[in-house]
Amino acid sequence: MLKDLDLETSKNKKFVLAVYVLQALFFIGLVFTPVMGVVINYIKQDDVQGSWLESHFSWQKNTFWYGLLWSTIALISFPVIGWVVALVASIWYFYRIAKGWIYLVDGKQMYL
């Protein structure tokens, strides 16, 4: 039973890592990959429910949705302060991915 649980956690951990990678690919111009990541979050959500990986899924979904919000605000305010908003949002987005990835590797739960 414990072996099955470890196997399931290991499999789900790969999905969490894949979503962090998809989110990070945004920085090399692949703007559609975070969408793919959040779709994985929603599809696999039931599989991680009740485990420490659930906190990573919540972290990733929040990163995606708030990142989308700030990107939209940056686009709307582009001529005026959009560059500043985009820069701050990019730094924030990078921080969220890095922190989540580090916590995942260390086997730590995210605290929202």
C-alpha positions in Angstrom: 0.0 0.0 0.0 2.8 2.4 0.9 4.6 1.5 -2.3 1.5 2.4 -4.3 1.2 5.7 -2.5 4.9 6.5 -3.2 4.5 5.6 -6.9 1.4 7.8 -7.2 3.1 10.7 -5.5 6.1 10.3 -7.7 3.9 10.3 -10.8 2.0 13.4 -9.7 5.3 15.1 -8.8 6.3 14.8 -12.5 3.1 16.6 -13.4 3.9 19.4 -11.0 7.4 19.7 -12.4 6.0 19.7 -16.0 3.7 22.6 -15.2 6.6 24.6 -13.7 8.6 23.9 -16.9 5.6 25.0 -19.1 5.3 28.2 -17.1 9.0 28.9 -17.4 8.9 28.4 -21.2 6.9 31.6 -21.3 10.2 33.5 -20.9 11.6 32.2 -24.2 8.6 33.4 -26.1 6.3 30.3 -25.9 3.4 32.3 -24.6 0.9 29.4 -25.0 2.7 27.0 -22.7 1.4 28.4 -19.4 -2.1 27.8 -20.7 -1.1 24.1 -21.3 0.2 24.1 -17.7 -3.0 25.4 -16.1 -5.0 22.9 -18.1 -2.9 20.1 -16.6 -3.6 21.6 -13.2 -7.3 21.4 -13.7 -7.3 17.9 -15.3 -5.0 16.3 -12.6 -6.5 18.3 -9.6 -8.4 15.3 -8.2 -5.2 13.1 -8.3 -3.3 15.4 -5.9 -6.2 16.3 -3.6 -5.3 15.8 0.0 -1.5 15.5 -0.7 1.3 18.1 -0.2 1.3 18.5 -4.0 -2.1 20.0 -3.9 -0.6 23.2 -2.6 1.7 23.3 -5.6 -1.3 23.0 -7.9 -3.0 25.9 -6.2 0.3 27.9 -6.3 0.6 27.2 -10.0 -3.0 28.1 -10.8 -2.7 31.4 -8.8 0.5 32.2 -10.7 -1.2 31.6 -14.0 -4.4 33.6 -13.3 -2.7 36.6 -11.6 0.0 36.6 -14.3 -2.7 36.8 -16.9 -4.4 39.6 -15.0 -1.2 41.6 -14.7 -0.3 40.9 -18.4 -3.7 42.2 -19.4 -3.3 45.3 -17.3 0.2 45.9 -18.8 -1.3 45.6 -22.3 -4.1 48.0 -21.6 -1.8 50.5 -20.0 0.9 50.0 -22.6 1.4 53.5 -23.9 1.6 55.0 -20.4 3.0 52.7 -17.7 2.6 49.3 -19.4 6.4 48.7 -19.6 6.7 49.2 -15.8 3.7 46.9 -15.1 5.1 44.3 -17.5 8.5 44.4 -15.9 7.2 44.0 -12.4 4.8 41.3 -13.5 7.6 39.4 -15.2 9.8 39.6 -12.1 6.9 38.4 -9.9 6.1 35.6 -12.3 9.7 34.4 -12.4 9.9 34.5 -8.6 6.7 32.4 -8.3 8.1 29.8 -10.7 11.5 29.6 -9.0 10.1 29.4 -5.5 7.6 26.7 -6.4 10.2 24.7 -8.3 12.7 24.9 -5.3 10.0 23.9 -2.8 9.0 21.0 -5.1 12.6 19.7 -5.3 12.9 20.1 -1.5 9.7 18.2 -1.0 8.0 21.1 0.7 4.4 22.2 0.6 3.6 25.7 -0.7 2.1 28.2 1.7 -0.4 30.4 0.0 
